[in-house]
Amino acid sequence: MSYRSHTIRLVMIIGALVAVFALVRSFLIPESFGTYGHYRGANLAEQMEMPLVHMESAFCMDCHQEQHTDWRSGNHRTVNCEVCHGHWEIHNGNLKTMTAVKGNDACLLCHQALTGRPASLSQVKSLALHLAEKEKSGTDAQTCVECHDPHTTLSE
């Protein structure tokens, strides 16, 4: 029994699959791919042509001078306004779209007690424990911003 014809047929099928793969790949991979290593070379120019969505906190100062001044002297001065309030483009010209932080989820992104966080960062295990430590009840505050103004230096 001869396996030669089967082997030749298998090699031809594999060769055809490799050729089809190479042909399809040549149509799908952009020309600038690989110009700078494993990256698409035209990406930088494409990104620069896109309209701005995120702005720096200094941009918010034009309309929100008082909050910006308080924020610059507070503990959150290294946190961009858009982290808590959403990106500039959704707010620009439409005050109804501004997303001010009202719940605790945004605060807990940075202040939830986690083993890997530095001790210098205020950490809260839960709102109930935090209120008990401060000798307050749940009726005194339901959210972080009821006691803490995030634009100013926070009190312990």
VMD Tcl script that draws the C-alpha trace (Angstrom):
set ca {
  {0.00 0.00 0.00}
  {1.42 3.36 -1.05}
  {0.94 6.48 0.99}
  {2.87 8.62 -1.47}
  {-0.22 9.99 -3.26}
  {-1.90 10.78 0.07}
  {1.22 12.57 1.31}
  {1.48 14.62 -1.88}
  {-2.20 15.52 -1.68}
  {-1.82 16.58 2.00}
  {1.24 18.74 1.22}
  {-0.64 20.37 -1.68}
  {-3.67 21.14 0.54}
  {-1.43 22.62 3.24}
  {0.43 24.66 0.59}
  {-2.88 25.94 -0.83}
  {-4.08 26.91 2.68}
  {-0.84 28.80 3.35}
  {-1.15 30.62 0.00}
  {-4.79 31.58 0.70}
  {-3.82 32.75 4.19}
  {-0.98 34.90 2.80}
  {-3.28 36.39 0.15}
  {-6.07 37.22 2.62}
  {-3.52 38.62 5.10}
  {-2.06 40.93 2.44}
  {-5.50 42.50 1.93}
  {-6.27 42.85 5.64}
  {-2.98 44.20 7.00}
  {-2.47 47.96 6.40}
  {0.59 49.04 4.39}
  {2.06 51.00 7.31}
  {1.98 47.99 9.65}
  {5.50 47.09 10.70}
  {7.02 50.48 9.86}
  {7.91 51.05 13.52}
  {8.06 47.49 14.75}
  {4.81 45.72 15.58}
  {2.73 48.90 15.09}
  {0.77 50.64 12.36}
  {2.87 53.61 11.23}
  {-0.10 55.75 10.10}
  {-1.79 55.55 13.50}
  {-0.22 58.72 14.93}
  {-1.40 60.89 12.02}
  {-4.90 59.37 12.22}
  {-5.11 60.04 15.97}
  {-4.01 63.65 15.50}
  {-6.81 64.23 12.97}
  {-9.52 63.10 15.40}
  {-11.47 65.83 17.26}
  {-10.55 66.42 20.91}
  {-12.77 64.73 23.45}
  {-10.71 65.01 26.66}
  {-9.24 68.28 27.89}
  {-6.98 69.23 30.77}
  {-8.40 70.60 34.01}
  {-7.07 74.06 33.07}
  {-9.69 74.13 30.31}
  {-12.49 73.93 32.94}
  {-11.13 77.06 34.66}
  {-12.76 79.42 32.13}
  {-16.27 78.63 33.40}
  {-15.56 77.15 36.84}
  {-12.99 79.54 38.35}
  {-14.04 79.09 42.00}
  {-14.06 75.27 41.87}
  {-10.79 75.26 39.94}
  {-9.07 77.48 42.53}
  {-10.31 75.26 45.38}
  {-9.32 72.12 43.48}
  {-5.77 73.38 42.77}
  {-5.11 73.82 46.50}
  {-6.82 70.56 47.50}
  {-5.71 66.95 47.84}
  {-7.29 66.04 44.49}
  {-5.16 68.49 42.47}
  {-3.49 65.58 40.66}
  {-6.86 64.14 39.58}
  {-8.18 65.57 36.32}
  {-11.71 67.04 36.45}
  {-12.88 64.57 33.81}
  {-12.18 61.59 36.06}
  {-15.17 62.51 38.23}
  {-17.28 64.66 35.90}
  {-17.01 62.89 32.56}
  {-15.22 64.10 29.47}
  {-15.42 67.67 28.23}
  {-17.17 66.99 24.94}
  {-20.38 65.65 26.52}
  {-20.59 68.75 28.72}
  {-19.59 71.47 26.27}
  {-22.67 73.58 25.55}
  {-25.05 71.18 27.30}
  {-25.19 71.49 31.09}
  {-27.70 68.65 31.38}
  {-25.05 66.13 30.31}
  {-22.56 67.00 33.06}
  {-22.03 64.02 35.32}
  {-21.21 65.32 38.79}
  {-20.32 62.63 41.29}
  {-23.27 61.97 43.56}
  {-22.72 58.33 44.57}
  {-19.87 56.65 46.37}
  {-18.67 54.45 43.50}
  {-16.45 57.12 41.98}
  {-14.82 57.91 45.32}
  {-14.25 54.23 46.05}
  {-12.35 53.77 42.79}
  {-9.41 55.41 44.57}
  {-10.32 55.27 48.25}
  {-11.62 51.72 48.77}
  {-9.33 49.88 51.16}
  {-7.03 47.59 49.19}
  {-3.85 45.89 50.34}
  {-1.75 47.27 47.47}
  {-2.68 50.93 47.99}
  {-0.20 53.21 49.76}
  {-0.97 53.99 53.39}
  {-0.71 57.72 52.63}
  {-3.93 57.50 50.57}
  {-7.12 57.72 52.64}
  {-8.81 54.32 52.49}
  {-12.36 53.38 53.47}
  {-13.48 49.80 54.08}
  {-17.17 50.69 53.88}
  {-19.36 53.75 54.40}
  {-20.93 52.20 57.53}
  {-17.52 51.57 59.16}
  {-16.28 55.01 58.14}
  {-19.35 56.70 59.68}
  {-18.91 54.65 62.87}
  {-15.24 55.71 63.10}
  {-16.29 59.35 62.75}
  {-19.10 58.82 65.30}
  {-21.84 59.66 62.83}
  {-24.93 57.70 61.87}
  {-26.18 56.62 58.48}
  {-28.79 59.36 58.66}
  {-26.02 61.99 58.86}
  {-24.61 61.07 55.44}
  {-25.48 58.71 52.62}
  {-22.67 59.74 50.27}
  {-19.06 60.84 50.59}
  {-19.69 64.32 49.17}
  {-22.17 65.14 51.93}
  {-19.24 65.41 54.34}
  {-16.27 65.85 52.01}
  {-15.98 68.54 49.33}
  {-13.79 66.89 46.68}
  {-12.71 70.30 45.32}
  {-11.04 71.35 48.57}
  {-8.58 69.78 50.98}
  {-10.40 66.94 52.65}
  {-10.71 66.80 56.40}
  {-9.98 63.61 58.25}
}
mol new
graphics top color blue
foreach p $ca { graphics top sphere $p radius 0.5 }
foreach p [lrange $ca 0 end-1] q [lrange $ca 1 end] { graphics top cylinder $p $q radius 0.2 }
display resetview
